[in-house]
Amino acid sequence: MIAKICCVAVITAVCATILKANKPEFVPMCLTAGGVMLVLFGFDYLSVSVEFIRQFTEQTGIDSSVVRLIFKVVGVGYLIEITAGAVRDLGFDSLSDKLVMCGKLIIFVMAVPILQAMFEVILSLINSV
């Protein structure tokens, strides 16, 4: 799987380099197509881990809403990072930095319920002792 991902990245980079010399207007489309393929390969690889986490939460009794929220936080982080990288590649570094800052704020706000759930677990453990 890693070899496929690396090959797609190298082929995309070579194609973008060739296009840059001949048809520079097609470079963003080439990079976008390569990026989409990389993300799709990553999602394929991720499905096995998601199934394991689903079984783990069922067996341990962890609230599924907390697990879903964790996945949402991770998803927002990746989405922001991918978008910021694309914006940076287009030459807008300051906009990319602002996007990353906004993403961090969103992740912080989304993580508050997770912290609250952890606090409740800690309190229940203290009270049971």
Secondary structure as UniProt FT lines:
FT   HELIX           2..22
FT   HELIX           24..26
FT   HELIX           27..60
FT   HELIX           64..89
FT   TURN            90..91
FT   HELIX           93..128
//
